[in-house]
Amino acid sequence: EQAPTTQDAYLFRANVNNLLDDAENPKGLAEPYFLKYIEMVKEKGDAEIQKNKSKLIDAYSTIAVVSVKRGEYQKGRDLIGEVLKLDPENAWAKQTLQYLEQESAASTGAASGQ
């Protein structure tokens, strides 16, 4: 297997693997490729990050959704935080983060008997 030499090859593979994954019970097949894409873009600096901002947001968002579906809520929140760093006004990220915080507070309250 030859490794792709461009970041877009990793993004393509991530998107294909995401389609192959189980939507209801995801295994995270796309995550390593999204993470490699993110790493490659970040290594190239701020200009490249700005140029690929929407693709980075999609990558972070997709990994966040899969993480939450797998019960990895803190990881999901962290990834949504990355979306908000790129786009502080991102409505989806703000709403999803608010929902996760409400769910966390509700489960914490239920766990402590409140």
N, C-alpha and C positions, 0 to 999 in steps of 0.2 A: 504494500500500500504506500503510495507516494503522498507525502504531506503537501497540502496546498501552500502556495507561496504568497497568495494575496489574502487579505482580510475578507474580501467578499466571498471567497470560496468557503471559508468557515461559516459565514453568515448563511450562504446557500445550504450548506450541509445541516446547519442548525435548524433552518426552516423545514427542510425535508424530514429530519428526524422528529421534529415537533409534530408534523402531520402524521407520522407513523406511530406516535405514542398514543396511549389510551387516554382519551379526554377526561374520563371520569376518575380514573385511577392511574395518573401518570407516573412513569418511572424516571422521568427526567432525561430522556434520551438525547435531547437537544442541548442540555445545559453545558456540557464540556465545550461544545462548538461555539455557543454564544459567548462563553467566558473567554475563549481564545480570541474570538473576534474583538471583544471589548479590550482585551489586553493589547492586541496589535494596534488598534486605533489609538489607545491611550499612549502607547510608546512613541507614536509619531507626533504627539504634541497637541497643543490647543487648537491650532488651525484645522487639523484633521478631526478633532473632536467636534468642532463647530460644523464642519462640512458633513459629518455623519451623525449629527445629533438625533435626528428622527429614527435612524436605524439603531442607535444606542438605546434610545428610549424604548423601542420595540423589544430589543434584546432583554433589557432589565425587566420590563413589564412581563414578558413571557416567563422568565425564570421566576419572578415573584409569584405569579399566578400558580405555577406548578408547585412552588415551595409551600404556598398556603394550602393547596389541595392535598399535599403530603403531610400536613400538620406542622410544618416548619415555619411557624408564625413569625418568629423573630427574624429569620432569614428573609422572609417576605417583606417585613417592615424595612429592613436594611436596604433591600433592593429598590423598594419604592422610594426610599430616601435618595438613592442615586438618581432616580427619575426626576425627583424634585430639585436636585442640584442642577440638572441640565435644563429643566423647565419648571421654575417655581410656581407657575400658574397652571400646571397640568391638572385639569379637573378630575380625570380618572384617578390619578395618584392621590390627590387630596381626599377624594371621597373614599377610596379604598383604605387609605391609612386611617381615616376617621372611623370607618367601619371596624377595622381590625382592633383599634384602640377601645372601641365600645365593647366588642366581643371579649377582649382581654379583661376589661374592667368587670363585665358581667360574670365571666367565669371565675375571676378572682373573688368577687363578692359571694358567689355561690359556694366556692370552695371554703371560704372563711365563715360561712353560715349567716351571711348578712342578707 
